[in-house]
Amino acid sequence: MASPTPQMQRNALAPGLLAAIALFLSPLFNGDNIVATIIFYLVPILALIVAWFAWQARQWWWTIVFVAIAVIWNPVFPFGFTGQVWTAAQFVAALLFIAAGILIRNEREA
């Protein structure tokens, strides 16, 4: 029996939480080690996944935010940011991933 209210699902929650964990841990692994390289690949990939889920949920404003995050954290042409501003940017991006994971939701398809 179908419920009268549509069921909602949060597809962006898992990639958002994974990216937030990576961003919260990234200040511990600054430098040219393998963990920093993995984070520089993981964050933009997860940002594009969250952007895609935002697009599917018709919440295009989140798409703009996460495409920008994917560009800033891209491993192909890195910007080379350092210092406290970069650490604060990682913290803000982690909070954005968590907020998007909670707020982006769409109707569950049967």
N, CA, C and O atoms as CSV, one atom per row, in Angstrom:
chain,resi,resn,atom,element,x,y,z
A,1,MET,N,N,0.840,-1.166,0.000
A,1,MET,CA,C,0.000,0.000,0.000
A,1,MET,C,C,0.891,1.237,0.000
A,1,MET,O,O,1.831,1.332,0.789
A,2,ALA,N,N,0.600,2.161,-0.866
A,2,ALA,CA,C,1.398,3.380,-0.983
A,2,ALA,C,C,1.040,4.349,0.134
A,2,ALA,O,O,-0.120,4.476,0.527
A,3,SER,N,N,2.056,5.024,0.629
A,3,SER,CA,C,1.803,6.004,1.671
A,3,SER,C,C,1.306,7.305,1.040
A,3,SER,O,O,1.664,7.603,-0.099
A,4,PRO,N,N,0.493,8.084,1.750
A,4,PRO,CA,C,-0.057,9.309,1.176
A,4,PRO,C,C,0.996,10.394,0.944
A,4,PRO,O,O,0.846,11.217,0.040
A,5,THR,N,N,2.044,10.402,1.740
A,5,THR,CA,C,3.116,11.381,1.541
A,5,THR,C,C,4.286,10.704,0.834
A,5,THR,O,O,4.602,9.550,1.123
A,6,PRO,N,N,4.921,11.408,-0.080
A,6,PRO,CA,C,6.034,10.778,-0.796
A,6,PRO,C,C,7.235,10.552,0.125
A,6,PRO,O,O,7.522,11.365,1.004
A,7,GLN,N,N,7.916,9.454,-0.090
A,7,GLN,CA,C,9.120,9.134,0.677
A,7,GLN,C,C,10.283,9.932,0.082
A,7,GLN,O,O,10.431,10.011,-1.138
A,8,MET,N,N,11.090,10.510,0.938
A,8,MET,CA,C,12.228,11.306,0.484
A,8,MET,C,C,13.516,10.537,0.791
A,8,MET,O,O,13.602,9.801,1.774
A,9,GLN,N,N,14.514,10.729,-0.078
A,9,GLN,CA,C,15.809,10.101,0.156
A,9,GLN,C,C,16.903,11.139,0.018
A,9,GLN,O,O,16.773,12.104,-0.735
A,10,ARG,N,N,17.979,10.930,0.752
A,10,ARG,CA,C,19.124,11.843,0.750
A,10,ARG,C,C,20.307,11.140,0.086
A,10,ARG,O,O,21.122,10.507,0.757
A,11,ASN,N,N,20.390,11.258,-1.227
A,11,ASN,CA,C,21.465,10.603,-1.965
A,11,ASN,C,C,22.828,11.239,-1.704
A,11,ASN,O,O,23.849,10.557,-1.792
A,12,ALA,N,N,22.862,12.528,-1.386
A,12,ALA,CA,C,24.123,13.238,-1.216
A,12,ALA,C,C,24.709,13.084,0.181
A,12,ALA,O,O,25.796,13.596,0.451
A,13,LEU,N,N,24.016,12.392,1.069
A,13,LEU,CA,C,24.490,12.307,2.455
A,13,LEU,C,C,25.792,11.516,2.577
A,13,LEU,O,O,26.731,11.988,3.217
A,14,ALA,N,N,25.871,10.340,1.988
A,14,ALA,CA,C,27.081,9.519,2.118
A,14,ALA,C,C,28.306,10.178,1.478
A,14,ALA,O,O,29.346,10.261,2.131
A,15,PRO,N,N,28.227,10.652,0.219
A,15,PRO,CA,C,29.414,11.319,-0.329
A,15,PRO,C,C,29.747,12.612,0.410
A,15,PRO,O,O,30.916,12.979,0.523
A,16,GLY,N,N,28.729,13.300,0.910
A,16,GLY,CA,C,28.983,14.519,1.673
A,16,GLY,C,C,29.729,14.251,2.970
A,16,GLY,O,O,30.652,14.982,3.329
A,17,LEU,N,N,29.323,13.197,3.669
A,17,LEU,CA,C,30.018,12.846,4.914
A,17,LEU,C,C,31.436,12.350,4.661
A,17,LEU,O,O,32.351,12.676,5.418
A,18,LEU,N,N,31.625,11.567,3.604
A,18,LEU,CA,C,32.979,11.099,3.271
A,18,LEU,C,C,33.901,12.268,2.943
A,18,LEU,O,O,35.046,12.308,3.394
A,19,ALA,N,N,33.402,13.211,2.163
A,19,ALA,CA,C,34.212,14.378,1.819
A,19,ALA,C,C,34.494,15.235,3.052
A,19,ALA,O,O,35.595,15.764,3.203
A,20,ALA,N,N,33.504,15.372,3.932
A,20,ALA,CA,C,33.710,16.156,5.154
A,20,ALA,C,C,34.777,15.517,6.040
A,20,ALA,O,O,35.609,16.220,6.612
A,21,ILE,N,N,34.757,14.205,6.155
A,21,ILE,CA,C,35.786,13.512,6.942
A,21,ILE,C,C,37.165,13.748,6.326
A,21,ILE,O,O,38.130,14.028,7.036
A,22,ALA,N,N,37.248,13.633,5.003
A,22,ALA,CA,C,38.528,13.857,4.327
A,22,ALA,C,C,39.010,15.293,4.537
A,22,ALA,O,O,40.198,15.525,4.762
A,23,LEU,N,N,38.100,16.241,4.463
A,23,LEU,CA,C,38.496,17.642,4.635
A,23,LEU,C,C,38.864,17.963,6.078
A,23,LEU,O,O,39.774,18.756,6.320
A,24,PHE,N,N,38.170,17.358,7.041
A,24,PHE,CA,C,38.536,17.582,8.442
A,24,PHE,C,C,39.902,16.978,8.762
A,24,PHE,O,O,40.633,17.514,9.596
A,25,LEU,N,N,40.255,15.868,8.109
A,25,LEU,CA,C,41.544,15.223,8.359
A,25,LEU,C,C,42.684,15.797,7.512
A,25,LEU,O,O,43.852,15.572,7.826
A,26,SER,N,N,42.367,16.524,6.463
A,26,SER,CA,C,43.405,16.987,5.535
A,26,SER,C,C,44.456,17.910,6.152
A,26,SER,O,O,45.608,17.838,5.725
A,27,PRO,N,N,44.146,18.775,7.129
A,27,PRO,CA,C,45.236,19.567,7.719
A,27,PRO,C,C,46.310,18.717,8.406
A,27,PRO,O,O,47.437,19.177,8.588
A,28,LEU,N,N,45.974,17.502,8.783
A,28,LEU,CA,C,46.959,16.620,9.403
A,28,LEU,C,C,47.964,16.069,8.396
A,28,LEU,O,O,49.060,15.650,8.769
A,29,PHE,N,N,47.582,16.073,7.113
A,29,PHE,CA,C,48.405,15.446,6.084
A,29,PHE,C,C,48.855,16.435,5.019
A,29,PHE,O,O,48.902,16.087,3.839
A,30,ASN,N,N,49.186,17.658,5.410
A,30,ASN,CA,C,49.681,18.625,4.430
A,30,ASN,C,C,51.036,18.181,3.912
A,30,ASN,O,O,51.827,17.578,4.637
A,31,GLY,N,N,51.289,18.482,2.669
A,31,GLY,CA,C,52.573,18.124,2.085
A,31,GLY,C,C,52.392,17.289,0.839
A,31,GLY,O,O,51.308,17.239,0.257
A,32,ASP,N,N,53.460,16.639,0.438
A,32,ASP,CA,C,53.441,15.849,-0.784
A,32,ASP,C,C,53.421,14.357,-0.490
A,32,ASP,O,O,54.077,13.582,-1.187
A,33,ASN,N,N,52.686,13.947,0.522
A,33,ASN,CA,C,52.602,12.514,0.808
A,33,ASN,C,C,51.394,11.911,0.102
A,33,ASN,O,O,50.597,12.627,-0.505
A,34,ILE,N,N,51.269,10.619,0.184
A,34,ILE,CA,C,50.225,9.904,-0.545
A,34,ILE,C,C,48.831,10.227,-0.024
A,34,ILE,O,O,47.879,10.254,-0.805
A,35,VAL,N,N,48.686,10.470,1.266
A,35,VAL,CA,C,47.369,10.776,1.834
A,35,VAL,C,C,46.870,12.122,1.317
A,35,VAL,O,O,45.691,12.257,0.992
A,36,ALA,N,N,47.750,13.119,1.235
A,36,ALA,CA,C,47.364,14.422,0.700
A,36,ALA,C,C,46.950,14.300,-0.761
A,36,ALA,O,O,46.013,14.968,-1.199
A,37,THR,N,N,47.633,13.460,-1.510
A,37,THR,CA,C,47.278,13.247,-2.912
A,37,THR,C,C,45.917,12.576,-3.032
A,37,THR,O,O,45.113,12.949,-3.886
A,38,ILE,N,N,45.658,11.600,-2.191
A,38,ILE,CA,C,44.355,10.922,-2.211
A,38,ILE,C,C,43.240,11.911,-1.879
A,38,ILE,O,O,42.181,11.889,-2.506
A,39,ILE,N,N,43.475,12.770,-0.903
A,39,ILE,CA,C,42.466,13.765,-0.531
A,39,ILE,C,C,42.227,14.731,-1.677
A,39,ILE,O,O,41.085,15.116,-1.927
A,40,PHE,N,N,43.290,15.134,-2.386
A,40,PHE,CA,C,43.132,16.059,-3.503
A,40,PHE,C,C,42.402,15.427,-4.682
A,40,PHE,O,O,41.883,16.152,-5.530
A,41,TYR,N,N,42.347,14.120,-4.761
A,41,TYR,CA,C,41.537,13.451,-5.769
A,41,TYR,C,C,40.131,13.156,-5.253
A,41,TYR,O,O,39.159,13.244,-6.002
A,42,LEU,N,N,40.028,12.809,-3.980
A,42,LEU,CA,C,38.753,12.404,-3.398
A,42,LEU,C,C,37.766,13.562,-3.295
A,42,LEU,O,O,36.592,13.405,-3.630
A,43,VAL,N,N,38.225,14.708,-2.839
A,43,VAL,CA,C,37.329,15.843,-2.606
A,43,VAL,C,C,36.655,16.322,-3.893
A,43,VAL,O,O,35.435,16.483,-3.890
A,44,PRO,N,N,37.380,16.558,-4.995
A,44,PRO,CA,C,36.655,17.005,-6.194
A,44,PRO,C,C,35.732,15.943,-6.787
A,44,PRO,O,O,34.677,16.277,-7.328
A,45,ILE,N,N,36.111,14.682,-6.692
A,45,ILE,CA,C,35.230,13.625,-7.200
A,45,ILE,C,C,33.933,13.595,-6.401
A,45,ILE,O,O,32.848,13.523,-6.978
A,46,LEU,N,N,34.042,13.650,-5.079
A,46,LEU,CA,C,32.842,13.654,-4.244
A,46,LEU,C,C,32.044,14.945,-4.412
A,46,LEU,O,O,30.818,14.928,-4.305
A,47,ALA,N,N,32.723,16.065,-4.673
A,47,ALA,CA,C,32.014,17.324,-4.923
A,47,ALA,C,C,31.178,17.233,-6.191
A,47,ALA,O,O,30.052,17.729,-6.231
A,48,LEU,N,N,31.721,16.603,-7.225
A,48,LEU,CA,C,30.955,16.446,-8.461
A,48,LEU,C,C,29.788,15.464,-8.283
A,48,LEU,O,O,28.734,15.630,-8.897
A,49,ILE,N,N,29.982,14.450,-7.447
A,49,ILE,CA,C,28.882,13.521,-7.153
A,49,ILE,C,C,27.760,14.248,-6.415
A,49,ILE,O,O,26.587,14.079,-6.748
A,50,VAL,N,N,28.112,15.051,-5.422
A,50,VAL,CA,C,27.101,15.814,-4.682
A,50,VAL,C,C,26.431,16.831,-5.610
A,50,VAL,O,O,25.223,17.049,-5.519
A,51,ALA,N,N,27.207,17.451,-6.498
A,51,ALA,CA,C,26.625,18.398,-7.462
A,51,ALA,C,C,25.620,17.701,-8.367
A,51,ALA,O,O,24.570,18.264,-8.679
A,52,TRP,N,N,25.930,16.489,-8.788
A,52,TRP,CA,C,25.006,15.734,-9.633
A,52,TRP,C,C,23.714,15.402,-8.881
A,52,TRP,O,O,22.625,15.524,-9.441
A,53,PHE,N,N,23.826,14.986,-7.626
A,53,PHE,CA,C,22.630,14.697,-6.837
A,53,PHE,C,C,21.817,15.972,-6.602
A,53,PHE,O,O,20.587,15.925,-6.575
A,54,ALA,N,N,22.494,17.105,-6.431
A,54,ALA,CA,C,21.777,18.376,-6.275
A,54,ALA,C,C,21.038,18.727,-7.564
A,54,ALA,O,O,19.906,19.210,-7.522
A,55,TRP,N,N,21.668,18.489,-8.688
A,55,TRP,CA,C,21.026,18.748,-9.976
A,55,TRP,C,C,19.794,17.855,-10.145
A,55,TRP,O,O,18.747,18.320,-10.595
A,56,GLN,N,N,19.916,16.588,-9.788
A,56,GLN,CA,C,18.781,15.676,-9.897
A,56,GLN,C,C,17.642,16.075,-8.974
A,56,GLN,O,O,16.473,15.873,-9.304
A,57,ALA,N,N,17.975,16.638,-7.823
A,57,ALA,CA,C,16.950,17.058,-6.867
A,57,ALA,C,C,16.401,18.442,-7.197
A,57,ALA,O,O,15.575,18.977,-6.457
A,58,ARG,N,N,16.859,19.023,-8.309
A,58,ARG,CA,C,16.447,20.351,-8.763
A,58,ARG,C,C,16.783,21.439,-7.751
A,58,ARG,O,O,16.022,22.389,-7.567
A,59,GLN,N,N,17.920,21.288,-7.103
A,59,GLN,CA,C,18.440,22.308,-6.195
A,59,GLN,C,C,19.755,22.817,-6.798
A,59,GLN,O,O,20.842,22.524,-6.302
A,60,TRP,N,N,19.620,23.591,-7.889
A,60,TRP,CA,C,20.766,23.988,-8.700
A,60,TRP,C,C,21.765,24.868,-7.957
A,60,TRP,O,O,22.936,24.899,-8.336
A,61,TRP,N,N,21.350,25.584,-6.916
A,61,TRP,CA,C,22.283,26.436,-6.185
A,61,TRP,C,C,23.380,25.614,-5.526
A,61,TRP,O,O,24.510,26.089,-5.409
A,62,TRP,N,N,23.081,24.398,-5.093
A,62,TRP,CA,C,24.112,23.529,-4.537
A,62,TRP,C,C,25.067,23.072,-5.638
A,62,TRP,O,O,26.255,22.866,-5.388
A,63,THR,N,N,24.551,22.915,-6.848
A,63,THR,CA,C,25.396,22.501,-7.967
A,63,THR,C,C,26.495,23.525,-8.200
A,63,THR,O,O,27.649,23.156,-8.418
A,64,ILE,N,N,26.155,24.799,-8.155
A,64,ILE,CA,C,27.150,25.856,-8.348
A,64,ILE,C,C,28.222,25.792,-7.267
A,64,ILE,O,O,29.410,25.914,-7.565
A,65,VAL,N,N,27.818,25.602,-6.026
A,65,VAL,CA,C,28.765,25.545,-4.906
A,65,VAL,C,C,29.732,24.384,-5.076
A,65,VAL,O,O,30.934,24.551,-4.869
A,66,PHE,N,N,29.235,23.215,-5.449
A,66,PHE,CA,C,30.103,22.038,-5.487
A,66,PHE,C,C,30.929,21.946,-6.758
A,66,PHE,O,O,31.976,21.298,-6.758
A,67,VAL,N,N,30.497,22.563,-7.824
A,67,VAL,CA,C,31.376,22.680,-8.997
A,67,VAL,C,C,32.531,23.618,-8.658
A,67,VAL,O,O,33.666,23.374,-9.067
A,68,ALA,N,N,32.254,24.684,-7.919
A,68,ALA,CA,C,33.334,25.582,-7.479
A,68,ALA,C,C,34.317,24.856,-6.553
A,68,ALA,O,O,35.527,25.048,-6.667
A,69,ILE,N,N,33.808,24.031,-5.646
A,69,ILE,CA,C,34.690,23.256,-4.765
A,69,ILE,C,C,35.532,22.289,-5.590
A,69,ILE,O,O,36.720,22.117,-5.321
A,70,ALA,N,N,34.926,21.657,-6.592
A,70,ALA,CA,C,35.678,20.726,-7.440
A,70,ALA,C,C,36.787,21.448,-8.197
A,70,ALA,O,O,37.860,20.881,-8.402
A,71,VAL,N,N,36.549,22.667,-8.609
A,71,VAL,CA,C,37.576,23.439,-9.318
A,71,VAL,C,C,38.691,23.859,-8.369
A,71,VAL,O,O,39.868,23.773,-8.721
A,72,ILE,N,N,38.338,24.306,-7.183
A,72,ILE,CA,C,39.356,24.779,-6.227
A,72,ILE,C,C,40.229,23.629,-5.739
A,72,ILE,O,O,41.435,23.809,-5.567
A,73,TRP,N,N,39.654,22.459,-5.512
A,73,TRP,CA,C,40.416,21.321,-5.001
A,73,TRP,C,C,40.915,20.389,-6.111
A,73,TRP,O,O,41.329,19.266,-5.826
A,74,ASN,N,N,40.883,20.831,-7.351
A,74,ASN,CA,C,41.252,19.936,-8.444
A,74,ASN,C,C,42.718,19.539,-8.366
A,74,ASN,O,O,43.566,20.376,-8.053
A,75,PRO,N,N,43.033,18.278,-8.643
A,75,PRO,CA,C,44.413,17.816,-8.568
A,75,PRO,C,C,45.199,18.035,-9.862
A,75,PRO,O,O,46.425,17.933,-9.857
A,76,VAL,N,N,44.520,18.329,-10.957
A,76,VAL,CA,C,45.208,18.471,-12.237
A,76,VAL,C,C,45.958,19.796,-12.308
A,76,VAL,O,O,47.141,19.825,-12.647
A,77,PHE,N,N,45.277,20.886,-11.992
A,77,PHE,CA,C,45.894,22.209,-11.949
A,77,PHE,C,C,45.690,22.797,-10.555
A,77,PHE,O,O,44.831,23.660,-10.372
A,78,PRO,N,N,46.461,22.346,-9.575
A,78,PRO,CA,C,46.239,22.814,-8.190
A,78,PRO,C,C,46.605,24.291,-8.039
A,78,PRO,O,O,47.541,24.788,-8.664
A,79,PHE,N,N,45.849,24.962,-7.202
A,79,PHE,CA,C,46.088,26.373,-6.947
A,79,PHE,C,C,47.253,26.597,-5.991
A,79,PHE,O,O,47.867,27.664,-6.017
A,80,GLY,N,N,47.569,25.631,-5.159
A,80,GLY,CA,C,48.701,25.748,-4.243
A,80,GLY,C,C,48.449,26.650,-3.054
A,80,GLY,O,O,49.368,27.312,-2.573
A,81,PHE,N,N,47.222,26.686,-2.574
A,81,PHE,CA,C,46.907,27.484,-1.398
A,81,PHE,C,C,47.565,26.875,-0.163
A,81,PHE,O,O,47.703,25.655,-0.069
A,82,THR,N,N,47.967,27.713,0.772
A,82,THR,CA,C,48.575,27.249,2.026
A,82,THR,C,C,48.142,28.170,3.163
A,82,THR,O,O,47.500,29.197,2.946
A,83,GLY,N,N,48.502,27.784,4.352
A,83,GLY,CA,C,48.304,28.639,5.515
A,83,GLY,C,C,46.945,28.493,6.158
A,83,GLY,O,O,46.196,27.551,5.898
A,84,GLN,N,N,46.656,29.460,7.005
A,84,GLN,CA,C,45.438,29.409,7.796
A,84,GLN,C,C,44.186,29.639,6.952
A,84,GLN,O,O,43.123,29.105,7.268
A,85,VAL,N,N,44.302,30.421,5.891
A,85,VAL,CA,C,43.145,30.658,5.036
A,85,VAL,C,C,42.723,29.355,4.356
A,85,VAL,O,O,41.533,29.064,4.241
A,86,TRP,N,N,43.709,28.573,3.906
A,86,TRP,CA,C,43.410,27.296,3.262
A,86,TRP,C,C,42.812,26.311,4.261
A,86,TRP,O,O,41.885,25.575,3.922
A,87,THR,N,N,43.324,26.287,5.471
A,87,THR,CA,C,42.774,25.419,6.512
A,87,THR,C,C,41.339,25.821,6.830
A,87,THR,O,O,40.480,24.958,7.009
A,88,ALA,N,N,41.074,27.116,6.903
A,88,ALA,CA,C,39.706,27.591,7.151
A,88,ALA,C,C,38.800,27.245,5.977
A,88,ALA,O,O,37.636,26.903,6.184
A,89,ALA,N,N,39.307,27.327,4.750
A,89,ALA,CA,C,38.515,26.976,3.568
A,89,ALA,C,C,38.151,25.499,3.589
A,89,ALA,O,O,37.048,25.129,3.186
A,90,GLN,N,N,39.058,24.657,4.053
A,90,GLN,CA,C,38.755,23.230,4.151
A,90,GLN,C,C,37.660,22.976,5.178
A,90,GLN,O,O,36.783,22.138,4.967
A,91,PHE,N,N,37.714,23.694,6.276
A,91,PHE,CA,C,36.688,23.560,7.309
A,91,PHE,C,C,35.326,24.016,6.782
A,91,PHE,O,O,34.318,23.346,7.003
A,92,VAL,N,N,35.297,25.155,6.085
A,92,VAL,CA,C,34.048,25.674,5.519
A,92,VAL,C,C,33.492,24.707,4.467
A,92,VAL,O,O,32.288,24.455,4.426
A,93,ALA,N,N,34.369,24.170,3.626
A,93,ALA,CA,C,33.922,23.209,2.612
A,93,ALA,C,C,33.358,21.956,3.265
A,93,ALA,O,O,32.368,21.404,2.785
A,94,ALA,N,N,33.970,21.499,4.350
A,94,ALA,CA,C,33.454,20.329,5.062
A,94,ALA,C,C,32.054,20.606,5.607
A,94,ALA,O,O,31.174,19.749,5.526
A,95,LEU,N,N,31.850,21.793,6.156
A,95,LEU,CA,C,30.525,22.157,6.649
A,95,LEU,C,C,29.508,22.247,5.515
A,95,LEU,O,O,28.347,21.879,5.692
A,96,LEU,N,N,29.940,22.738,4.348
A,96,LEU,CA,C,29.052,22.786,3.188
A,96,LEU,C,C,28.656,21.383,2.732
A,96,LEU,O,O,27.505,21.144,2.366
A,97,PHE,N,N,29.625,20.450,2.756
A,97,PHE,CA,C,29.315,19.068,2.388
A,97,PHE,C,C,28.300,18.466,3.344
A,97,PHE,O,O,27.379,17.772,2.911
A,98,ILE,N,N,28.452,18.718,4.629
A,98,ILE,CA,C,27.512,18.181,5.616
A,98,ILE,C,C,26.129,18.800,5.427
A,98,ILE,O,O,25.120,18.094,5.440
A,99,ALA,N,N,26.088,20.118,5.251
A,99,ALA,CA,C,24.801,20.797,5.059
A,99,ALA,C,C,24.097,20.306,3.795
A,99,ALA,O,O,22.889,20.071,3.800
A,100,ALA,N,N,24.854,20.154,2.724
A,100,ALA,CA,C,24.251,19.682,1.476
A,100,ALA,C,C,23.761,18.244,1.623
A,100,ALA,O,O,22.697,17.893,1.113
A,101,GLY,N,N,24.530,17.418,2.313
A,101,GLY,CA,C,24.108,16.037,2.516
A,101,GLY,C,C,22.795,15.942,3.267
A,101,GLY,O,O,21.991,15.044,3.018
A,102,ILE,N,N,22.584,16.854,4.170
A,102,ILE,CA,C,21.339,16.859,4.943
A,102,ILE,C,C,20.189,17.494,4.157
A,102,ILE,O,O,19.057,17.013,4.220
A,103,LEU,N,N,20.469,18.560,3.423
A,103,LEU,CA,C,19.400,19.339,2.792
A,103,LEU,C,C,19.010,18.870,1.393
A,103,LEU,O,O,17.876,19.091,0.970
A,104,ILE,N,N,19.913,18.234,0.676
A,104,ILE,CA,C,19.578,17.774,-0.676
A,104,ILE,C,C,18.823,16.463,-0.561
A,104,ILE,O,O,19.349,15.457,-0.085
A,105,ARG,N,N,17.592,16.502,-1.001
A,105,ARG,CA,C,16.787,15.286,-0.976
A,105,ARG,C,C,15.785,15.339,-2.113
A,105,ARG,O,O,15.361,16.413,-2.540
A,106,ASN,N,N,15.427,14.201,-2.579
A,106,ASN,CA,C,14.432,14.096,-3.635
A,106,ASN,C,C,13.514,12.920,-3.349
A,106,ASN,O,O,13.751,12.113,-2.449
A,107,GLU,N,N,12.466,12.855,-4.143
A,107,GLU,CA,C,11.460,11.825,-3.915
A,107,GLU,C,C,11.996,10.455,-4.314
A,107,GLU,O,O,12.636,10.296,-5.354
A,108,ARG,N,N,11.726,9.491,-3.480
A,108,ARG,CA,C,12.166,8.111,-3.735
A,108,ARG,C,C,11.355,7.545,-4.884
A,108,ARG,O,O,10.129,7.649,-4.918
A,109,GLU,N,N,12.071,6.942,-5.826
A,109,GLU,CA,C,11.394,6.332,-6.981
A,109,GLU,C,C,11.110,4.872,-6.691
A,109,GLU,O,O,11.908,4.187,-6.051
A,110,ALA,N,N,9.997,4.414,-7.153
A,110,ALA,CA,C,9.594,3.028,-6.908
A,110,ALA,C,C,10.308,2.066,-7.814
A,110,ALA,O,O,10.081,0.859,-7.735
